[in-house]
Amino acid sequence: MTTFDTIAAGLHLDRERLGEVAAGELLARVSASEISAVADAVVSEWGGRLLSAFATDDRRAQGVFGLHHIWLLPGAGLFLHLRADVDSGNPVFPSISARHPAANWFEREIMDWFGLTPIGHPNPSRVALHDDWPDGAWVLRKDFDGDSQVPRVAGEFHPFRPVSGEGVFQVPVGPVHAGIIEPGHFRFGVAGEPVLDLQVRLFYVHKGTEKRFEQLPWQHGVLLAQSISGDTSVGHVLAFAHAIERLAGIEIPARARASGVMLNTSWPSSSMRPAVTS
């Protein structure tokens, strides 16, 4: 029995549904109703770690949305991509967040960007969209006009948990910070030096970056990737380059791969230094 046969058996899938799309990367097509059981099997049988979850708008070509989970299988040294179709007429999918908390924000981002509802999510509130964003404006759907102006609406103030107790204080930081890091609001519950609680509110900036990538020639994409965020310019450029190389079937030399790794690991410490020292 091959490794692929063993993995398919452990996931309770027919071997024909599991294929290798690249060296070390497997793709399994499952139904939306199977996604929770397969996720449980990935963790219990293979010690899987969820790296990402996202959606795609495939209605033009296939008439459905795509739900994608990317898992690392440490014991096998492989990546597993689970793909499930989501009915465009009933855009819901089973949430795995209650059993696999790493999916929490991923599933809520899918809800915010694509309008797909994670059924059974323990906290199905917005995470990427703030309170004044109108319902029904799902910006990563292909039929959303990237040049449109999204109107603001009245919304309830984001609920932050209060702190209590003798000598306990709440210290707000941000969303505007010194240096080049992106906006983020943090509320620290502190009792002197010890930090008892931290509440985070992100996604203050919406620049239409994804839609801009759809409109640009690929040769110009590296410049856009570099300007997404000042503290991750090298990482975003490398990710874009990897995507283009993958699409084009280009195998780059080992020396070039090593150079990219060195740049990506050395850049963050130097780029963050102005924010830290200020």
N, C-alpha and C positions, 0 to 999 in steps of 0.2 A: 504494500500500500504506500503510495506517495504521500508527501507532506500535504499536497492539495486535497487528496482523498481524505486524509485524517482531519483536516480543517473542516471540510464539507460535512463529514460525519459528525464532528463535534458541534457544528452549528445546526444540525438536523436539516441540511439542505441536500438536494440532489447534486451530484458532482457536476452535471451539465450547467448548473446555475452559477458556478464559480469559475472564473477565468483569470488568467494573468495578463494584465494590460501593459506591464513593463516589469523589468527586473525588480523583484521584491515588492510588487504592488499587485494586489488581488482585487477583483471587482465581483461582487455578488448582487444579483438583482433579486429583490424580495418585494412582496406586497406590503402596502402600508400597514395592514393588519398584522403582519409578521414581524414588524420592525422591533417591537418591544421584546418578544421572545428571543429573537436573534441577538439583540443587544445583551440580554441576560446571559445567553450562551457564550458570547464573546468574552465576557468578564469571568464567568465561572469556569469555563473550559480552557481559556487561553490567557487569563490574566490581562485582558485587553484594557487599554487606556484610551478614552475618547479624546482625540486631538482637535476635532472640529466638526461642526454640523452646520449645514447651509442649505439653501434652496436655489433652484434655477427655474426660470420661466421658459418652459419648453412648449408652450401652447401653439406657437406658430408651426413648429415642425411635427409635434406629437400630440397636441391637444391636451396636454397635462402639465402640471408642475412637477418638478423633481425634488425629492427630499434626499439629502446625502449625509451620511455619517462616515467620518474618517477615523479608523481605529488603528492603534499600534498594537501588534501582537508581539510582546517582548520575547517570549520563549521561542517563537518561530523566526524572529528577525524579519517580520513582514509588516506591511501596511495593508489594511483591509478597508475597501471602499464599499459601503452598503448603499445601494440606490433603490428608492421606492418611488412609484408614481403616485401623485396626489390628484384626485379628480378636480378639474377646474370648475365644475359645477357645484361641488361640495368641498371647498378647500379646507379640509381638516385632516389632522394626522394624530396618531397616538403619541402622547408625551412619554419620554423615558426619564424625566427629571426627578421624579419621586424616588426612583431606584438608583439613578445615576446622576447625582447632583451636578457633575461637570457639564451636563447638557442645559442647565438652567438658562443662562444668558443666551446661548446659541438659539434655543427654541424661541425665546422671546424676541430676539432680533429677526428671526424668520417671520414671526407674527407681525412685527412692526414694518419690515421692509416689503413683504410679499402679501400680507393679508391672509396667511395660512394659520389656522387656529390649532394650537397644541392641546388636544383634549386630555384632561387629567393633570394638567400642569399645576403644581402646588401654589404657584404665585403668578397667575397669568396677567400681570400688569405690564405696562410699557417699560422698556428699558432704554431703547435707542431714541425714542421720540419723547419729547417733553410735553407738558400738559397743554400747551397752546397749539399743538399740531392737530389739524382736522382729521376726523375719521375718513377712511376711504382713499387717502392719498398714499398709495403704496409705491414708493419711488423706484424700487428695483424691478417692478413689472416692466416688460418690454414696451407696453403701450402707454407708459407714463412719459409725458413730454418733459424732457430734461431742461428745456428753456422756460418752462412755466413758472409763475410766481405762486408759491403756496401761501394762501391766506392764513393769518393767525386767528385763532378762536379763543374764547374765554375758557379757561380750564381751572381745575382745582389745584391748589398748591401741593407740590409733592410732599407727602407725609414723612417727616423725619421723626424717629423715635426720640422722645425726651429722655434726659438722664435724671437720675435721682440719687439721693444718698448724701450724707455729710461729707463735705470736702470734695464732691464730685462736680466737675465743670465740663461744659461742652465748648470745644474750641473749633470754630469754623475756619477753613482754609480754602482759598480759591473762590470761584473758578479761574480767576486771572492769576497767573504765576510769573515770577521773574524768570528770565532765561528763555529757552526755546521749547519747553515742554508744552504739550497741548492742554487746553482748558479742562479742569476737573474740580468738582467741589467735594471737599472731605470734611466730615464732622467727627472730631475726636472726642470721645468721652474719657476724661482723664481724672485721676486722683493723685495729684502731684506728678511724679514722673511716670508711673504705670499707666499705660493706655488700656482702658477697660473695654472700649467699643469703638468701632470705626464704621461710619456710614458713607457710602460713595455715590456720587451722582456725576455721570459722565455724559458724553454725546452733546456737548454744547454747540459744536460747530458742524454744520451740514453744508458741504461745498460742492455737492454733486459730482464727486470724483469718479464714481463708478460710471455714471452716464457720460462723463467726458471721455473716459477710456473707450466707450462704445463708438464715439464719433471721430476719434483721432486716428490717423494712420499709425500703424504699429511702430514705425520708426521714431515717432514723436513721443511714444508712451513712456520711454525711459525718463524724459524730462518731467513729465507729470508725476511719475512714480517718485522721483527724487524730491518733489516739492510737496508731497502729501503731508509730511510731518518732519519737522527739523531734527527731532531726536531719533528718527529711524530712517534717514534718507538712504543709507547704504543697504539696509535690510530690504526696503521696499524695491529698490532698483534690482537687487539680486533676485527677489521673488519674481519680478516682471521678466527679467532675463531668463530665468528658469522656465517660465511659462512659454515664452517665445521659442526657446530651444526645444521644449517638449513638443509644441505644436508643429515645429518644422522638422522634427526628427534629427536634430543636430546633437552630436556627441562631442562635447568640448574636451580639450586636453586636461589631464589630471592636474597639471600645474595651474591652469586657469581656475579650476575648482578650488584648489588649495588657496589661491590668492583671494578668492571671494570669501572663503571661510575666515581667513586672517583679517580681512577688512571688516567683516561683520562683527567679529568678536572684539576688535580693538577700538571700533568707532564709538560705541555707546558711552564708554567711560570718559572719553575726551569731550564728546558732545554735551554730556550732562554737567561737565565741570562748571560752566558759567552759572547754571541754575543753583548748584550746590554752594558755590562760593559767594553768591549774591544773597 
